[in-house]
Amino acid sequence: MDSSSSADLSTDLFIIGGGINGVGIARDAAGRGLKVMLAEQADLAAATSSASTKLIHGGLRYLEHFEFRLVRESLIERERLLALAPHIIFPMQFVLPHVPGLRPRWQIRVGLFLYDHLGGRKKLPGSRSASLSRAPFQAGLQAHLKHGFVYSDCWVDDARLVVLNAIDAAERGAAIRTRCRFVSAKRQPGGWSITCRHTDSSAPVSIFARAIVNAAGPWVEQVLEEVPDVNIEAKIRLVKGSHIIVPKLFEGQHAFLLQNPDGRVVFAIPYERQFTLIGTTDVMYEGAPEQARITQAEVLYLCEVVNRYFNRRTTPQDVKWTYAGVRPLLDDEHEDASKVTRDYRLELSTANQQAPLLSVFGGKITTYRGLANSAMQKLLPILGGRKEEWTGTAVLPGGDLPGGNFEAFLHDVKARWPFLTSSTAYRLARAYGTRIECVLDDAREMAKLGEHFGAGLTEAEVSYLRTREWARSAEDILWRRTKLGLHLSNPEAARLTEYLSR
Ligand SMILES: Cc1cc2nc3c(=O)[nH]c(=O)nc-3n(C[C@H](O)[C@H](O)[C@H](O)COP(=O)(O)OP(=O)(O)OC[C@H]3O[C@@H](n4cnc5c(N)ncnc54)[C@H](O)[C@@H]3O)c2cc1C
């Protein structure tokens, strides 16, 4: 490391962006013995990585675009990630109703056969056909839907997956800085001179790093504009996707994959016990990523899709919450937003053997771990560090459930902290896994957990989130570390804001 640098701080690897790809690379690099610093301009998972459909999946529909390599890689990752974080990732059945006039049965069967056999499936059951006129799948569905297919994928709490990677990176020595914006970088002998700004301080911070990773997601090209002498061929295409959340449309733990006459598919997924999550849309987007919002047209489109399938009519007035995110897709010049590739590319710029800058274009939550490993394979020859891939078997924080069995773990949680309501015990067990200890410690009654803000959120949990998970604002806590924003009343949320401002 260059000790002649006048920087405030120095590091081997400086990572821009605290979305899933940035934290995944930070964790991988820290575990290889490198000194790592990550700067996130807002909160962890503040952008695309908390606005996904929350699936760890191969992507059944990508088969229609012949993305076999991507689907295979994703299917292999699916079961790997399930084993690494069985608290926040769990299997889910997806019911695909057959609709005369849309995809024919033979086409669906071929797709599901490939999905079953492309690779990686060990624990999840294979696909099958199913009657939609009988329990459990008929619940909530219109009577004309008689036949369908069932396959399995996994559900993930996307924002928590980001935080768990950040925690693990930090425990392996990485410095994680949130509310810290990368401003600019200049090459200098042996590395980069970097300027950052914390949102709560006017003084810039200088950092010296031997290499930079640009994992700024939808901002990847904006970041490149602040770095001179970098020539990169890949381009990004921003495609907005939005979701709506409505009161539960159907009973059961399964989700639906709904075909639409425009050829697109939309998911309807059980969400937060009382709700159904519906999405997504695909809309070409040219605005500022942070300003992406759902439009009325998208709300109507999603309502129309579900109204073709479910008995209960959904109107915009039923919408309890919405979110929109911008996919930072690798631009393959496809005209149709839903057909742009979901694959990723890593571009390494080392202009004349000088300090490296690696930029991430595209990528899915599902492929983040493999992407991080590929990023390190590009950087290790320059930076040094342990070469062996290690993240494929290293459990994420809280994921070391005895026997990997969530139900047995939940049973133990309820026995050890019997004063918790059933829904709070479930929520905490899912969110924190074995780290629930750090939140509840040896409390024997609810009062020992301090102030109760509502819906089971206590001062003890808030304190854990602030000290161990970089939470700062009520939004961080209510919409990313948890989804309690859906369950707290307005006065309860206001009380939390007031408490945090003390
Ligand atoms: C609607 C939708 C549905 C999706 N569904 C799925 C799904 O079900 N399964 C799946 O696998 N994938 C899904 N994806 C894709 C997945 O969400 C994204 O590919 C992934 O989250 C991208 O992560 P990222 O880290 O590259 O970007 P981001 O999560 O956007 O992270 C980039 C971060 O960089 C920060 N940043 C930017 N500029 C700076 C700067 N100057 N200084 C410091 N920080 C900066 C930003 O604040 C941001 O937090 C979906 C995406 C969308 C939009």
The ligand as a Gaussian input file, in Angstrom:
#p B3LYP/6-31G(d) Opt

LIG

0 1
 C      -38.871000      -4.484000     -10.334000
 C      -37.680000      -5.363000     -10.167000
 C      -37.859000      -6.700000      -9.855000
 C      -36.736000      -7.527000      -9.685000
 N      -36.934000      -8.799000      -9.266000
 C      -35.877000      -9.606000      -9.048000
 C      -36.072000     -10.895000      -8.512000
 O      -37.184000     -11.301000      -8.178000
 N      -34.975000     -11.675000      -8.361000
 C      -33.726000     -11.253000      -8.675000
 O      -32.802000     -12.045000      -8.556000
 N      -33.501000     -10.000000      -9.151000
 C      -34.552000      -9.170000      -9.331000
 N      -34.365000      -7.890000      -9.771000
 C      -33.020000      -7.447000     -10.102000
 C      -32.248000      -6.992000      -8.862000
 O      -33.081000      -6.308000      -7.972000
 C      -31.105000      -6.080000      -9.288000
 O      -30.389000      -6.668000     -10.320000
 C      -30.132000      -5.820000      -8.134000
 O      -30.826000      -5.393000      -6.995000
 C      -29.107000      -4.781000      -8.551000
 O      -28.251000      -4.578000      -7.454000
 P      -27.080000      -3.512000      -7.530000
 O      -26.283000      -3.686000      -6.304000
 O      -26.371000      -3.658000      -8.832000
 O      -27.817000      -2.105000      -7.610000
 P      -28.540000      -1.257000      -6.441000
 O      -29.292000      -2.104000      -5.507000
 O      -29.305000      -0.177000      -7.122000
 O      -27.326000      -0.653000      -5.651000
 C      -26.526000       0.385000      -6.136000
 C      -26.246000       1.310000      -4.970000
 O      -25.255000       2.256000      -5.348000
 C      -25.509000       3.427000      -4.617000
 N      -24.794000       4.536000      -5.259000
 C      -25.015000       5.055000      -6.483000
 N      -24.165000       6.077000      -6.724000
 C      -23.379000       6.200000      -5.619000
 C      -22.326000       7.083000      -5.256000
 N      -21.902000       8.067000      -6.062000
 N      -21.744000       6.921000      -4.038000
 C      -22.166000       5.940000      -3.178000
 N      -23.179000       5.100000      -3.486000
 C      -23.778000       5.216000      -4.689000
 C      -27.012000       3.558000      -4.676000
 O      -27.532000       4.389000      -3.654000
 C      -27.467000       2.114000      -4.545000
 O      -27.840000       1.763000      -3.215000
 C      -35.449000      -7.021000      -9.894000
 C      -35.281000      -5.661000     -10.202000
 C      -36.381000      -4.837000     -10.295000
 C      -36.204000      -3.382000     -10.543000

